[in-house]
Amino acid sequence: MIITGGAGFIGSNFVRLALAETADRVVVLDKLTYAGHLASLEEIADHPRYRFVEGDIGDRALVRQLLAEERPNAILNFAAESHVDRSIDSPGEFVQTNVVGTFDLLEEARIYHAELPADEAAAFRFLHVSTDEVYGSLGPTGLFSETTPYAPNSPYSASKAAADHFVRAYFHTYGLPVIITNCSNNYGPFQFPEKLIPTMILNAVEGRALPIYGTGENVRDWIYVGDHCRGILLALQKGRLGEKYNLGGENERTNLQVVDRICEVVGELVPGTDNAALQQAGKGDYFELKTFVQDRPGHDLRYAIDATKAKTELGWRAEHDFESGLRETVRWYLERRDWCRTVQGEDFDRQRLGLAEADETEESA
C-alpha cells in the first residue's frame, strides 16, 4: 500500500498499525511540510517492509513512477493541510494541497487502476481520509451521520469537502474503487504541537499561558488516534465501495473541560510544587494559567459523530474512553519533549495563528 502524508500525525500512527497488523509493504509518500517529520517514523526506519519517499501528491510524474515501481493494492490519502487557524491565514495552501493535490492523486490512481489486470483491479482500493468538519456546525443536540449535508464553515473544511466530492465523483464517473472516512477530533502521540491538546500539555508544563478561544464552550467529539487508525484499516478491508464511514469516539467535551482535565493530569504527573517553570510564572497550580483569548473567526459550535454505520458494517469500536486516552497522551508528550523540540524547530513557538482576517475586518469596520 501507498500511504500519502504518512509522516504526519494520523498517517504515522497508521503506518505503525499497517506494519504490525498486515503483511503489506508500506510505502510512505510525504512532502515533509512543517507538520510532517521523519522523526515520527524514526523507530520503523529499518523495517524490511517500509519505504519512505519524499514528495508531493501533486507531483504526478513522481506518483506515476511510484505506482509503476510498487504496484500497490491500495492508496490511502492522509496528505492534507489540516489546521483551521492556518487555513484562515493562508487558504490558498489548503486549496492547493487538499483540493488540487487530491485531484492529481485521483487522476494517477484512475490511470493506474484502468491498466491493472482484472483480479488486481478488483482488489485495489483508494481510501480518502477526511474530517467531520465538512458537515459544518451542530446545535446543542444531534449527530453527524453519513447523510448529513455538507456545510463547511472554514477554508480548511471547505477544502476537505471539495476533496470528498472529487473522490465520490471518481467512483461514480470512472468506477475508481473509493472509500471515504470522516473522523472527529483526533488526539494522541505524534500530533504537531499546534492543536489544542498538545499545546495545552506543553504550555502547562512550561508555565505558559493556556489560551482558550472565546468562552471555551465549543464542543468536540474526541477520538484517540489509535482507534481512528483501526477504523480506517477496517474500512479498507471491509468497507463497501463508494461508501463513507464516520469514525467518532463518542467523547464530547467542551474545550474548557478538556483544558481543565489536562491541568489535572499534568498536575498528577508533574506536581506544581515540583515545577520550577510554574513557580517562576508566579502560579500556584496549572489552572491559574488558563487565559481566555479572542475567538477564532467562524468557530463552529459543536461537532459530534454517529458512528453506527462503522460499528454495524465494519465491526469497529473505539477502545479508549477520553480519560484513558488523555492520560496516555499527556504522559507521551511529557516523556517525548525531545520529539516536540525537534518538530517545532526554531520558527514555531506555539504562537496564535488565524486572526489575520478577523483583524482586517475589525480595522475596516
GUFIFI-47703 format. One record per residue (C-alpha): residue number from 0; residue in one letter; z, y, x. Coordinates in nm, 4 decimals. Each point is the difference from the previous one (the first is absolute). Example, Ala and Ser with C-alpha at 12.3 -4.5 7.8 and 13.67 -1.06 7.14 Angstrom:
! GUFIFI-47703
k / r / pz / py / px
0 / A / 0.7800 / -0.4500 / 1.2300 .
1 / S / -0.0660 / 0.3440 / 0.1370 .
//
This chain:
! GUFIFI-47703
k / r / pz / py / px
0 / M / 0.0000 / 0.0000 / 0.0000 .
1 / I / -0.0538 / 0.3624 / 0.0988 .
2 / I / 0.2887 / 0.2354 / -0.0751 .
3 / T / -0.0891 / 0.3684 / 0.0114 .
4 / G / 0.2884 / 0.2364 / 0.0656 .
5 / G / 0.1954 / -0.2916 / 0.1442 .
6 / A / 0.1912 / 0.2182 / 0.2465 .
7 / G / 0.1525 / 0.2059 / -0.2792 .
8 / F / 0.3164 / -0.0568 / -0.1986 .
9 / I / -0.1019 / -0.2447 / -0.2722 .
10 / G / -0.2927 / -0.1376 / 0.2012 .
11 / S / 0.2090 / -0.1001 / 0.3015 .
12 / N / 0.2513 / -0.1745 / -0.2237 .
13 / F / -0.2838 / -0.1873 / -0.1687 .
14 / V / -0.1474 / -0.1044 / 0.3359 .
15 / R / 0.3273 / -0.1735 / 0.0873 .
16 / L / 0.0092 / -0.1754 / -0.3356 .
17 / A / -0.3622 / -0.1146 / 0.0270 .
18 / L / 0.0558 / -0.1451 / 0.3470 .
19 / A / 0.3185 / -0.1743 / -0.1130 .
20 / E / -0.1210 / -0.1420 / -0.3294 .
21 / T / -0.3747 / -0.0587 / 0.0347 .
22 / A / -0.2178 / -0.1776 / 0.2542 .
23 / D / -0.2487 / 0.2891 / 0.0053 .
24 / R / -0.1094 / 0.1946 / 0.3015 .
25 / V / 0.1261 / 0.3547 / -0.0563 .
26 / V / -0.2143 / 0.2877 / 0.1256 .
27 / V / 0.1473 / 0.3492 / -0.0287 .
28 / L / -0.2315 / 0.3010 / -0.0185 .
29 / D / 0.1943 / 0.3234 / 0.0310 .
30 / K / -0.0886 / 0.3567 / 0.0951 .
31 / L / 0.3485 / 0.0571 / 0.1479 .
32 / T / 0.0626 / 0.3322 / -0.1675 .
33 / Y / 0.3471 / 0.1547 / 0.0145 .
34 / A / 0.1407 / -0.2677 / -0.2351 .
35 / G / -0.1694 / -0.3007 / 0.1593 .
36 / H / 0.1474 / -0.1244 / 0.3266 .
37 / L / -0.0394 / -0.3028 / 0.2206 .
38 / A / 0.3776 / 0.0172 / 0.0417 .
39 / S / 0.0182 / -0.1408 / -0.3535 .
40 / L / -0.1945 / -0.3088 / 0.1115 .
41 / E / 0.1432 / -0.0399 / 0.3480 .
42 / E / 0.1933 / -0.3196 / -0.0713 .
43 / I / -0.3135 / -0.1858 / -0.1151 .
44 / A / -0.2424 / 0.1401 / 0.2583 .
45 / D / -0.0364 / -0.3363 / 0.1738 .
46 / H / -0.0281 / -0.2148 / -0.3117 .
47 / P / -0.2970 / -0.2383 / 0.0379 .
48 / R / -0.1344 / 0.0764 / -0.3497 .
49 / Y / 0.0264 / 0.3785 / 0.0293 .
50 / R / -0.2555 / 0.2565 / 0.1130 .
51 / F / 0.0252 / 0.3778 / -0.0048 .
52 / V / -0.3020 / 0.2319 / -0.0186 .
53 / E / 0.0394 / 0.3768 / 0.0125 .
54 / G / -0.2412 / 0.1669 / -0.2362 .
55 / D / -0.0698 / 0.1805 / -0.3261 .
56 / I / -0.0918 / -0.1731 / -0.3270 .
57 / G / -0.2612 / 0.2741 / -0.0303 .
58 / D / -0.1744 / -0.1189 / 0.3169 .
59 / R / -0.2470 / -0.2258 / -0.1741 .
60 / A / -0.1625 / -0.1264 / 0.3187 .
61 / L / 0.3377 / -0.1145 / 0.1303 .
62 / V / 0.0928 / -0.1618 / -0.3311 .
63 / R / -0.3380 / -0.1757 / -0.0129 .
64 / Q / 0.0457 / -0.1300 / 0.3539 .
65 / L / 0.3521 / -0.1195 / -0.0754 .
66 / L / -0.1112 / -0.1852 / -0.3118 .
67 / A / -0.2780 / -0.1705 / 0.1935 .
68 / E / 0.2364 / -0.1024 / 0.2809 .
69 / E / 0.2924 / -0.1185 / -0.2101 .
70 / R / -0.1646 / -0.1207 / -0.3239 .
71 / P / 0.3234 / 0.0612 / -0.1956 .
72 / N / 0.0840 / -0.1628 / -0.3297 .
73 / A / 0.1705 / 0.3203 / -0.1149 .
74 / I / 0.0296 / 0.3728 / 0.0600 .
75 / L / 0.3306 / 0.1612 / -0.0942 .
76 / N / -0.0195 / 0.3770 / -0.0098 .
77 / F / 0.3323 / 0.1626 / 0.0885 .
78 / A / -0.1676 / 0.2901 / 0.1830 .
79 / A / 0.0969 / 0.3291 / -0.1622 .
80 / E / 0.1482 / 0.3418 / 0.0465 .
81 / S / 0.3104 / -0.0383 / -0.2132 .
82 / H / 0.2444 / 0.2918 / 0.0172 .
83 / V / -0.0154 / 0.2298 / -0.3032 .
84 / D / 0.1322 / 0.3007 / 0.1929 .
85 / R / -0.2745 / -0.0332 / 0.2610 .
86 / S / -0.2613 / -0.0285 / -0.2754 .
87 / I / 0.1094 / 0.3386 / -0.1296 .
88 / D / -0.0547 / 0.1555 / 0.3425 .
89 / S / -0.3189 / -0.1905 / 0.0932 .
90 / P / -0.1685 / -0.1545 / -0.3059 .
91 / G / -0.3330 / -0.0420 / 0.1793 .
92 / E / 0.1433 / -0.2615 / 0.2357 .
93 / F / 0.1107 / -0.2044 / -0.3003 .
94 / V / -0.3423 / 0.0194 / -0.1602 .
95 / Q / -0.1660 / -0.1061 / 0.3238 .
96 / T / 0.2215 / -0.3023 / 0.0681 .
97 / N / 0.1043 / -0.1137 / -0.3455 .
98 / V / -0.3238 / 0.0639 / -0.1888 .
99 / V / -0.2879 / 0.0126 / 0.2473 .
100 / G / 0.1596 / -0.2554 / 0.2320 .
101 / T / 0.0564 / -0.2440 / -0.2846 .
102 / F / -0.3592 / 0.0487 / -0.1146 .
103 / D / -0.1316 / -0.0714 / 0.3504 .
104 / L / 0.2142 / -0.3125 / 0.0226 .
105 / L / -0.1184 / -0.1167 / -0.3418 .
106 / E / -0.3634 / 0.0477 / 0.0988 .
107 / E / 0.0365 / -0.2122 / 0.3121 .
108 / A / 0.1967 / -0.2616 / -0.1923 .
109 / R / -0.2712 / -0.0088 / -0.2672 .
110 / I / -0.2751 / -0.0576 / 0.2573 .
111 / Y / 0.2073 / -0.2614 / 0.1841 .
112 / H / 0.0900 / -0.1863 / -0.3202 .
113 / A / -0.3601 / -0.0072 / -0.1209 .
114 / E / -0.1104 / -0.1768 / 0.3184 .
115 / L / 0.2698 / -0.2690 / 0.0008 .
116 / P / -0.0793 / -0.3616 / -0.0881 .
117 / A / 0.0951 / -0.0814 / -0.3585 .
118 / D / 0.3264 / -0.1785 / 0.0820 .
119 / E / 0.1209 / 0.2772 / 0.2328 .
120 / A / -0.1045 / 0.2676 / -0.2472 .
121 / A / 0.2009 / -0.1712 / -0.2745 .
122 / A / 0.3104 / -0.0052 / 0.2198 .
123 / F / -0.0260 / 0.3613 / 0.1238 .
124 / R / 0.2360 / 0.2697 / -0.1310 .
125 / F / 0.0241 / 0.3782 / 0.0364 .
126 / L / 0.3564 / 0.1078 / -0.0798 .
127 / H / 0.0706 / 0.3702 / -0.0330 .
128 / V / 0.3604 / 0.1213 / 0.0284 .
129 / S / 0.0764 / 0.2988 / -0.2213 .
130 / T / 0.2913 / 0.1876 / -0.1527 .
131 / D / 0.1694 / 0.0632 / -0.3335 .
132 / E / -0.0525 / 0.3726 / 0.0562 .
133 / V / -0.3544 / -0.0328 / -0.1369 .
134 / Y / 0.1566 / -0.0295 / -0.3477 .
135 / G / 0.1624 / 0.3431 / 0.0156 .
136 / S / 0.3481 / 0.0845 / -0.1206 .
137 / L / 0.2180 / -0.1786 / -0.2567 .
138 / G / 0.2507 / 0.1606 / -0.2307 .
139 / P / 0.3551 / -0.1324 / -0.0273 .
140 / T / -0.1183 / -0.3302 / -0.1520 .
141 / G / -0.2899 / -0.2410 / 0.0344 .
142 / L / -0.1634 / -0.1954 / 0.2825 .
143 / F / -0.3377 / -0.0012 / 0.1722 .
144 / S / -0.2103 / -0.3038 / -0.0909 .
145 / E / -0.3383 / -0.1040 / 0.1331 .
146 / T / -0.1619 / 0.1654 / -0.3026 .
147 / T / 0.1767 / 0.3362 / 0.0372 .
148 / P / -0.2664 / 0.2744 / 0.0209 .
149 / Y / -0.0352 / 0.1676 / 0.3381 .
150 / A / 0.1389 / 0.3550 / 0.0190 .
151 / P / 0.0554 / 0.0887 / 0.3685 .
152 / N / 0.1807 / 0.3265 / 0.0706 .
153 / S / -0.0178 / 0.0379 / 0.3798 .
154 / P / -0.2922 / -0.0016 / 0.2426 .
155 / Y / 0.1392 / -0.3271 / 0.1384 .
156 / S / 0.0149 / -0.1758 / -0.3356 .
157 / A / -0.3394 / 0.1394 / -0.0999 .
158 / S / -0.1551 / -0.1425 / 0.3170 .
159 / K / 0.1570 / -0.3399 / -0.0629 .
160 / A / -0.1137 / 0.0061 / -0.3631 .
161 / A / -0.3554 / 0.0702 / 0.1119 .
162 / A / 0.0167 / -0.2901 / 0.2450 .
163 / D / 0.1293 / -0.2328 / -0.2729 .
164 / H / -0.2918 / 0.0965 / -0.2223 .
165 / F / -0.2510 / -0.0693 / 0.2761 .
166 / V / 0.1535 / -0.3417 / 0.0635 .
167 / R / -0.0167 / -0.0845 / -0.3696 .
168 / A / -0.3582 / 0.1234 / -0.0209 .
169 / Y / -0.1077 / -0.2236 / 0.2883 .
170 / F / 0.1264 / -0.2997 / -0.1934 .
171 / H / -0.1791 / 0.0901 / -0.3209 .
172 / T / -0.3200 / 0.1304 / 0.1609 .
173 / Y / -0.0483 / -0.2240 / 0.3022 .
174 / G / 0.2221 / -0.2978 / -0.0689 .
175 / L / 0.2139 / 0.0621 / 0.3071 .
176 / P / 0.3099 / -0.2205 / -0.0489 .
177 / V / 0.2719 / 0.2664 / -0.0037 .
178 / I / 0.3678 / 0.0133 / -0.0909 .
179 / I / 0.2128 / 0.3160 / -0.0211 .
180 / T / 0.3767 / 0.0264 / 0.0355 .
181 / N / 0.1997 / 0.3079 / -0.1008 .
182 / C / 0.3521 / 0.0270 / 0.1382 .
183 / S / 0.3061 / 0.2128 / -0.0545 .
184 / N / 0.1803 / 0.1842 / 0.2816 .
185 / N / 0.0408 / -0.2227 / 0.3060 .
186 / Y / 0.2893 / 0.0082 / 0.2440 .
187 / G / 0.0982 / -0.2130 / 0.2968 .
188 / P / -0.0737 / -0.0465 / 0.3724 .
189 / F / -0.2784 / 0.1821 / 0.1842 .
190 / Q / -0.0450 / 0.2874 / -0.2456 .
191 / F / -0.0952 / 0.3220 / 0.1773 .
192 / P / 0.2960 / 0.2405 / -0.0185 .
193 / E / -0.1567 / 0.2517 / -0.2359 .
194 / K / 0.0814 / -0.1776 / -0.3269 .
195 / L / 0.3280 / 0.0420 / -0.1872 .
196 / I / 0.2025 / -0.3018 / 0.1130 .
197 / P / -0.0656 / -0.0060 / 0.3771 .
198 / T / 0.0272 / 0.3803 / 0.0152 .
199 / M / 0.3406 / -0.0045 / -0.1655 .
200 / I / 0.1304 / -0.2847 / 0.2155 .
201 / L / -0.1026 / 0.1653 / 0.3264 .
202 / N / 0.1021 / 0.3521 / -0.1026 .
203 / A / 0.3404 / -0.1249 / -0.1118 .
204 / V / 0.0834 / -0.1806 / 0.3225 .
205 / E / -0.1226 / 0.3025 / 0.1979 .
206 / G / 0.2139 / 0.2407 / -0.2016 .
207 / R / -0.3017 / 0.1839 / -0.1405 .
208 / A / -0.0543 / 0.1362 / -0.3493 .
209 / L / -0.1052 / -0.2468 / -0.2715 .
210 / P / -0.2684 / 0.1956 / -0.1903 .
211 / I / -0.0216 / -0.0962 / -0.3683 .
212 / Y / -0.2937 / 0.1362 / -0.1986 .
213 / G / 0.0883 / 0.2050 / -0.3087 .
214 / T / 0.3007 / -0.1423 / -0.1821 .
215 / G / -0.0461 / -0.3516 / 0.1360 .
216 / E / -0.0513 / -0.1418 / -0.3502 .
217 / N / -0.3510 / -0.1358 / 0.0589 .
218 / V / 0.0023 / -0.3774 / -0.0542 .
219 / R / -0.1776 / -0.2665 / 0.2041 .
220 / D / -0.0186 / -0.3779 / -0.0369 .
221 / W / 0.0768 / -0.1402 / 0.3455 .
222 / I / -0.1427 / -0.3233 / 0.1424 .
223 / Y / 0.0960 / -0.1537 / 0.3334 .
224 / V / -0.3094 / -0.0220 / 0.2178 .
225 / G / 0.0385 / -0.3734 / 0.0632 .
226 / D / -0.0013 / -0.0680 / -0.3740 .
227 / H / -0.3075 / 0.2183 / -0.0408 .
228 / C / -0.1833 / -0.1845 / 0.2784 .
229 / R / 0.0789 / -0.3362 / -0.1556 .
230 / G / -0.1460 / 0.1251 / -0.3271 .
231 / I / -0.3178 / 0.1047 / 0.1780 .
232 / L / -0.0327 / -0.3411 / 0.1635 .
233 / L / 0.0428 / -0.1713 / -0.3379 .
234 / A / -0.2589 / 0.2326 / -0.1547 .
235 / L / -0.2394 / -0.0939 / 0.2791 .
236 / Q / 0.0615 / -0.3703 / -0.0546 .
237 / K / 0.0314 / -0.0163 / -0.3786 .
238 / G / -0.1257 / 0.3274 / -0.1466 .
239 / R / -0.2868 / 0.0073 / -0.2464 .
240 / L / -0.3129 / 0.1753 / 0.1220 .
241 / G / -0.0479 / 0.3541 / -0.1243 .
242 / E / 0.3642 / 0.0247 / -0.1091 .
243 / K / 0.2812 / 0.2273 / 0.1090 .
244 / Y / 0.3671 / -0.0891 / 0.0411 .
245 / N / 0.2958 / 0.2375 / -0.0101 .
246 / L / 0.2777 / -0.0798 / 0.2488 .
247 / G / 0.3325 / 0.1723 / -0.0548 .
248 / G / 0.3602 / -0.0659 / 0.0931 .
249 / E / 0.1624 / 0.0941 / -0.3314 .
250 / N / 0.2403 / 0.2149 / 0.2001 .
251 / E / -0.0156 / 0.3451 / -0.1557 .
252 / R / 0.2059 / 0.2658 / 0.1766 .
253 / T / -0.0005 / 0.3782 / 0.0050 .
254 / N / -0.0624 / 0.1478 / 0.3419 .
255 / L / 0.3555 / 0.1318 / -0.0051 .
256 / Q / 0.1365 / -0.3487 / -0.0656 .
257 / V / -0.2028 / -0.1347 / 0.2920 .
258 / V / 0.1316 / 0.2673 / 0.2362 .
259 / D / 0.3584 / -0.0548 / -0.1128 .
260 / R / -0.0277 / -0.3754 / 0.0581 .
261 / I / -0.1496 / 0.0573 / 0.3444 .
262 / C / 0.2959 / 0.2252 / 0.0844 .
263 / E / 0.2367 / -0.2782 / -0.1064 .
264 / V / -0.1736 / -0.2747 / 0.2001 .
265 / V / -0.0430 / 0.2136 / 0.3119 .
266 / G / 0.3668 / 0.0924 / -0.0306 .
267 / E / 0.0960 / -0.3673 / -0.0070 .
268 / L / -0.2134 / -0.0881 / 0.3033 .
269 / V / 0.0611 / 0.3194 / 0.1990 .
270 / P / 0.3270 / 0.1558 / -0.1196 .
271 / G / -0.0121 / 0.3773 / 0.0032 .
272 / T / 0.3122 / 0.0135 / 0.2137 .
273 / D / -0.1919 / -0.1849 / 0.2736 .
274 / N / -0.3160 / 0.2119 / -0.0240 .
275 / A / 0.0038 / 0.2936 / 0.2403 .
276 / A / -0.3197 / 0.1437 / -0.1526 .
277 / L / 0.1612 / 0.0231 / -0.3425 .
278 / Q / 0.3111 / 0.1595 / 0.1432 .
279 / Q / -0.2100 / 0.2463 / 0.1994 .
280 / A / -0.1727 / 0.0980 / -0.3255 .
281 / G / 0.3442 / 0.0857 / -0.1356 .
282 / K / -0.0133 / -0.2595 / -0.2768 .
283 / G / 0.2739 / -0.2360 / -0.1069 .
284 / D / -0.2323 / -0.2620 / -0.1452 .
285 / Y / -0.3690 / -0.0692 / -0.0538 .
286 / F / 0.0034 / 0.1233 / -0.3600 .
287 / E / 0.0634 / 0.3530 / 0.1261 .
288 / L / -0.3454 / -0.0031 / 0.1627 .
289 / K / -0.1779 / -0.0027 / -0.3384 .
290 / T / -0.2140 / 0.3109 / -0.0460 .
291 / F / -0.2122 / 0.0823 / -0.3048 .
292 / V / -0.3358 / 0.1519 / 0.0919 .
293 / Q / -0.3069 / 0.1327 / -0.1785 .
294 / D / -0.1647 / -0.2714 / -0.2056 .
295 / R / -0.3371 / -0.1526 / 0.0849 .
296 / P / -0.2912 / 0.1593 / -0.1900 .
297 / G / -0.1045 / -0.2250 / -0.2886 .
298 / H / 0.2904 / -0.2375 / 0.0627 .
299 / D / -0.0275 / -0.2973 / -0.2405 .
300 / L / 0.3184 / -0.0541 / -0.1994 .
301 / R / 0.0188 / -0.3775 / -0.0178 .
302 / Y / -0.1826 / -0.3183 / 0.1028 .
303 / A / 0.0896 / -0.3467 / -0.1261 .
304 / I / -0.2064 / -0.3175 / 0.0034 .
305 / D / -0.0336 / -0.2872 / -0.2437 .
306 / A / -0.0663 / -0.2985 / 0.2298 .
307 / T / -0.0267 / -0.2587 / -0.2823 .
308 / K / -0.3611 / -0.0865 / 0.0807 .
309 / A / 0.0771 / -0.0735 / 0.3669 .
310 / K / 0.3001 / -0.2086 / -0.0997 .
311 / T / -0.1920 / -0.1979 / -0.2617 .
312 / E / -0.3316 / -0.0536 / 0.1803 .
313 / L / 0.1081 / -0.0051 / 0.3639 .
314 / G / 0.3525 / -0.1383 / -0.0273 .
315 / W / 0.1271 / 0.3003 / 0.1942 .
316 / R / 0.3557 / 0.1312 / -0.0005 .
317 / A / 0.1624 / 0.2713 / 0.2091 .
318 / E / 0.2750 / -0.1667 / 0.2038 .
319 / H / 0.1877 / 0.3132 / 0.1062 .
320 / D / 0.2018 / 0.2182 / -0.2309 .
321 / F / 0.0333 / 0.3592 / 0.1126 .
322 / E / 0.3474 / -0.0425 / 0.1442 .
323 / S / -0.0853 / -0.2902 / 0.2319 .
324 / G / -0.3372 / 0.1449 / 0.0975 .
325 / L / 0.1404 / 0.3428 / 0.0781 .
326 / R / 0.2791 / -0.1406 / 0.2149 .
327 / E / -0.2537 / -0.2010 / 0.2029 .
328 / T / -0.2155 / 0.3099 / 0.0339 .
329 / V / 0.2827 / 0.2299 / 0.1136 .
330 / R / 0.1128 / -0.2544 / 0.2556 .
331 / W / -0.3565 / -0.0421 / 0.1305 .
332 / Y / -0.0502 / 0.3740 / 0.0565 .
333 / L / 0.3366 / 0.0403 / 0.1664 .
334 / E / -0.0798 / -0.2878 / 0.2353 .
335 / R / -0.3620 / 0.1063 / 0.0673 .
336 / R / 0.0422 / 0.3628 / 0.0977 .
337 / D / -0.2301 / -0.0678 / 0.2954 .
338 / W / -0.2841 / -0.0912 / -0.2383 .
339 / C / 0.0652 / 0.3156 / -0.2000 .
340 / R / -0.0192 / 0.2199 / 0.3085 .
341 / T / -0.3180 / -0.1735 / 0.1155 .
342 / V / -0.1929 / 0.0421 / -0.3239 .
343 / Q / 0.1193 / 0.3543 / -0.0699 .
344 / G / -0.1135 / 0.1239 / 0.3391 .
345 / E / 0.0555 / 0.3612 / 0.0991 .
346 / D / -0.1937 / 0.1711 / -0.2793 .
347 / F / 0.1893 / -0.1223 / -0.3052 .
348 / D / 0.3665 / 0.0743 / -0.0530 .
349 / R / 0.0283 / -0.1031 / -0.3667 .
350 / Q / -0.0766 / 0.3574 / -0.1000 .
351 / R / -0.0830 / 0.0957 / -0.3586 .
352 / L / -0.3675 / -0.0261 / -0.0965 .
353 / G / -0.1942 / 0.0616 / -0.3174 .
354 / L / 0.0967 / 0.3564 / -0.0895 .
355 / A / -0.3158 / 0.1809 / 0.1113 .
356 / E / -0.1681 / 0.0354 / -0.3389 .
357 / A / 0.3265 / 0.0732 / -0.1781 .
358 / D / 0.0697 / 0.2850 / 0.2432 .
359 / E / -0.3510 / 0.1413 / -0.0463 .
360 / T / 0.0408 / -0.0094 / -0.3769 .
361 / E / 0.3293 / 0.1832 / 0.0161 .
362 / E / -0.1419 / 0.2649 / 0.2320 .
363 / S / -0.2982 / 0.0632 / -0.2282 .
364 / A / 0.2034 / 0.0072 / -0.3220 .
//
